[in-house]
């Protein structure tokens, strides 16, 4: 039986931190306008589904925790694919940030206990 390291609470903390980083870091790092807009739009989508997932730090637990895990897997794939967009592919700083963000999000998904019996 494998043991996952991240509880629902820890996963939520990481999700909130990653979402906040999408809002703050592109501006602080002076990324191109298109990358900043893409990340702001992604944060606008991520924040509600994190806040509405049944987990200990939810604003309101509407989305089942296991469903959140499936959405996360899709999001990680989407972040990886967006590295091919010109806003990232043609700009080293943006590409490196996107690859690092994708890796962190992916590691978070892989290390999370999606079968946690008590998610809220």
C-alpha positions as semicolon CSV with decimal commas, in nm:
position;residue;x (nm);y (nm);z (nm)
1;X;0,000;0,000;0,000
2;X;0,151;0,329;-0,105
3;X;0,140;0,631;0,119
4;X;0,095;0,974;-0,034
5;X;0,263;1,269;0,135
6;X;0,009;1,545;0,079
7;X;-0,316;1,554;0,271
8;X;-0,615;1,747;0,135
9;X;-0,519;2,042;0,358
10;X;-0,160;2,051;0,230
11;X;-0,273;2,011;-0,128
12;X;-0,510;2,305;-0,083
13;X;-0,232;2,521;0,064
14;X;-0,010;2,440;-0,232
15;X;-0,295;2,510;-0,476
16;X;-0,360;2,852;-0,320
17;X;0,014;2,931;-0,331
18;X;0,046;2,820;-0,694
19;X;-0,259;3,024;-0,791
20;X;-0,121;3,330;-0,613
21;X;0,211;3,283;-0,790
22;X;0,031;3,295;-1,126
23;X;-0,106;3,636;-1,031
24;X;0,208;3,788;-0,880
25;X;0,522;3,635;-1,033
26;X;0,466;3,711;-1,402
27;X;0,450;4,083;-1,320
28;X;0,739;4,070;-1,073
29;X;0,948;3,883;-1,329
30;X;0,851;4,132;-1,603
31;X;0,714;3,866;-1,835
32;X;0,567;3,955;-2,172
33;X;0,212;4,086;-2,183
34;X;0,063;3,774;-2,343
35;X;0,211;3,541;-2,078
36;X;0,082;3,770;-1,801
37;X;-0,267;3,765;-1,951
38;X;-0,265;3,386;-1,990
39;X;-0,152;3,336;-1,630
40;X;-0,408;3,585;-1,496
41;X;-0,686;3,404;-1,685
42;X;-0,566;3,068;-1,553
43;X;-0,558;3,199;-1,197
44;X;-0,912;3,330;-1,241
45;X;-1,021;2,976;-1,332
46;X;-0,808;2,793;-1,074
47;X;-0,901;2,997;-0,768
48;X;-1,275;2,922;-0,776
49;X;-1,232;2,549;-0,827
50;X;-0,976;2,531;-0,545
51;X;-1,196;2,738;-0,313
52;X;-1,507;2,534;-0,399
53;X;-1,353;2,187;-0,363
54;X;-1,447;1,979;-0,059
55;X;-1,125;2,019;0,139
56;X;-1,034;2,172;0,478
57;X;-0,953;2,519;0,340
58;X;-1,255;2,550;0,111
59;X;-1,474;2,857;0,109
60;X;-1,760;2,624;0,025
61;X;-1,719;2,253;-0,047
62;X;-1,915;2,193;-0,366
63;X;-1,673;1,999;-0,587
64;X;-1,582;1,644;-0,479
65;X;-1,216;1,605;-0,385
66;X;-1,157;1,321;-0,633
67;X;-1,305;1,538;-0,911
68;X;-1,058;1,810;-0,815
69;X;-0,780;1,554;-0,868
70;X;-0,905;1,479;-1,219
71;X;-0,922;1,850;-1,301
72;X;-0,570;1,894;-1,165
73;X;-0,435;1,622;-1,394
74;X;-0,592;1,799;-1,693
75;X;-0,450;2,134;-1,579
76;X;-0,098;1,996;-1,550
77;X;-0,121;1,863;-1,906
78;X;-0,256;2,198;-2,023
79;X;0,030;2,388;-1,854
80;X;0,281;2,156;-2,022
81;X;0,118;2,206;-2,362
82;X;0,113;2,583;-2,333
83;X;0,493;2,578;-2,336
84;X;0,450;2,541;-2,713
85;X;0,267;2,876;-2,743
86;X;0,478;3,163;-2,882
87;X;0,441;3,365;-2,558
88;X;0,642;3,093;-2,383
89;X;0,835;2,907;-2,654
90;X;1,000;3,223;-2,788
91;X;1,090;3,369;-2,447
92;X;1,339;3,191;-2,222
93;X;1,220;3,340;-1,892
94;X;0,856;3,259;-1,962
95;X;0,939;2,910;-2,085
96;X;1,153;2,828;-1,779
97;X;0,883;2,960;-1,545
98;X;0,615;2,759;-1,724
99;X;0,821;2,439;-1,714
100;X;0,899;2,490;-1,343
101;X;0,535;2,570;-1,263
102;X;0,420;2,262;-1,454
103;X;0,671;2,046;-1,266
104;X;0,563;2,180;-0,926
105;X;0,195;2,137;-1,005
106;X;0,261;1,786;-1,138
107;X;0,459;1,684;-0,831
108;X;0,179;1,817;-0,611
109;X;-0,075;1,604;-0,799
110;X;0,145;1,292;-0,784
111;X;0,213;1,326;-0,411
112;X;-0,147;1,396;-0,307
113;X;-0,363;1,141;-0,131
114;X;-0,673;1,155;-0,353
115;X;-0,838;0,878;-0,153
116;X;-0,832;1,072;0,173
117;X;-1,143;0,976;0,365
118;X;-1,186;1,316;0,527
119;X;-1,143;1,598;0,275
120;X;-1,347;1,865;0,451
